[in-house]
Amino acid sequence: MSEPAEGGHVEHTLDPDDWNELRALGHRMVDDILRDMRTLREQPVWRPVPQSARDHLRAEVPLEPEGATAAYEQFREHVAPYPRGNNHPRYWGWVNGTGLPLGALADLLASAMNPSVASFESAANLVEEQVLGWLKSMLGFPAAFSAVLTSGSSMSNIIALAVARDARADFDVRRHGLAGSNARLVLYGSLETHSSLQKAAELLGLGADALRLVPTDADFRVDVAQLERAIATDRSAGLRPFCVVGNVGTVNTGAVDDLHALANLCSRSELWLHLDGAFGALAWLCPEMRGVLGPLQRADSLAFDLHKWMYLPYDVGCVFVRDAAAHRATFAVTPSYLSASPAGGNGHATRFPDYGIELSRRFRALKVWMCLKEHGVRRFEDQVRQNIGQAHDLERAIRALPNLELAAPVALNIVCFRFVEAGLSPRALDECNLAIVARIQEGGRVFASHTRLHERVVIRVAVTNHRSQAEDFRLLVQEIERHGRELRAPAAQHNGAAPRDASGLT
Ligand SMILES: Cc1ncc(COP(=O)(O)O)c(C=O)c1O
């Protein structure tokens, strides 16, 4: 709306000229969002982005107004029909969450309130504080741990490692940087440790080589004896071990390291124990899984996500740190314009920027707060339990089929397996399994991804989906078998020679 100001010149705002028109558009958007979510089953899981949409999405920035309705219509035409697919009941790729409808609406409310959840008092800060308290109690952590919501476990891992580095270095890292070190700081994880830990080691100036990757046992859990030897070797070579990263659900297979052994080793060796529980930590909600997980609460820090196995819309993760003072000491900087004042809003207790990297922070906590109120912890517990049960049902189905072979134990919710066929070389089998994954993705009926275990390609199904039902997994198995059969048919015609067909198999 443009108004003549006192001096007669026109002053502008970006608010709508016609609020009623935007209101109608907003109602249409909400109707479309909810219809799309309700009818997910009738839509393909995934489809490639067509050339028309790609062209549209490469157009130059508009200089003149096109209007809100036009912007929304372009979204409906070129963006909305081509999602990643992770909201769909038959999507089990990587470790992606499935979203909650109220979570999406809560994000709308959070954006409308538009706070920066930093240090100034507002209800948003109190909501985040409350949510952090709830999360600690849900995962059995003492209230004294410090905590902050993050964009995800990559960010939580880097925050935790920064605190570990600064707390365990014998010099002032913040002041001198790593130039102050006379012994190289090193940390440990298994070969199955998530790539975000490597990124963290690089960004913290430690270097990727400082992250010592220790081999795993047959169940993809860190080999604790080898870990202990690696620490001793590094110490005797004059390096300074400071941290062990334990996996609570590896991204490849969902393996959980022996946390009792890691916690004992770390307390004996005075090392920081960081746990990457990106999705696996949420299994704590199910009391019967606590023996599988082990003592999460002995960690010095824990990273986990709510956008994975708590199904909330992206992005929201969290980090807990035992030593709240060390956490603050790593990140707190108070320039004069942000310093506390005796009255007004700047006396608020929690200064979230003192616990992480971001100063401006979005109101991530609202969707957590609303969805926990909507469903209560018990329903999340049931949902996680359902996913674990579905993963075990799938495991049993695979064991019963001669052409499918399990590739790793199912510890939590990830099932890795491969299509097998007598007479095919390991390389041909790899190509066959890659081709199966590509075909099912392109087919749009079910969605899995792949990984490599012991150098071999496997199909990987990660169940962090609250919409999946038994029939969906039956369809997945049927589709994999069907594509496998189609791909191996030419092999049979060639008397067991590697198949040659349109899939690109050689
Ligand atoms: C075990 C593990 N750690 C860390 C991450 C990184 O989490 P985010 O994608 O939330 O940054 C993932 C992501 O899949 C993961 O599975």
The ligand as an SDF file (V2000), in Angstrom:
LIG
                    3D

 16 16  0  0  0  0  0  0  0  0999 V2000
   23.9360  -40.7380   11.6690 C   0  0  0  0  0  0  0  0  0  0  0  0
   23.7770  -39.3740   11.0740 C   0  0  0  0  0  0  0  0  0  0  0  0
   24.4960  -38.3490   11.5570 N   0  0  0  0  0  0  0  0  0  0  0  0
   24.3900  -37.1080   11.0710 C   0  0  0  0  0  0  0  0  0  0  0  0
   23.5270  -36.8360   10.0300 C   0  0  0  0  0  0  0  0  0  0  0  0
   23.4080  -35.4330    9.5120 C   0  0  0  0  0  0  0  0  0  0  0  0
   22.1650  -34.9270    9.8980 O   0  0  0  0  0  0  0  0  0  0  0  0
   21.4920  -33.6710    9.1620 P   0  0  0  0  0  0  0  0  0  0  0  0
   21.1820  -34.1320    7.7800 O   0  0  0  0  0  0  0  0  0  0  0  0
   20.2810  -33.4240    9.9800 O   0  0  0  0  0  0  0  0  0  0  0  0
   22.4620  -32.5530    9.1780 O   0  0  0  0  0  0  0  0  0  0  0  0
   22.7700  -37.8770    9.4770 C   0  0  0  0  0  0  0  0  0  0  0  0
   21.8980  -37.6290    8.3320 C   0  0  0  0  0  0  0  0  0  0  0  0
   21.3380  -38.5280    7.7530 O   0  0  0  0  0  0  0  0  0  0  0  0
   22.8790  -39.1730   10.0220 C   0  0  0  0  0  0  0  0  0  0  0  0
   22.1570  -40.1910    9.5600 O   0  0  0  0  0  0  0  0  0  0  0  0
  1  2  1  0
  2  3  1  0
  2 15  2  0
  3  4  2  0
  4  5  1  0
  5  6  1  0
  5 12  2  0
  6  7  1  0
  7  8  1  0
  8  9  2  0
  8 10  1  0
  8 11  1  0
 12 13  1  0
 12 15  1  0
 13 14  2  0
 15 16  1  0
M  END
$$$$
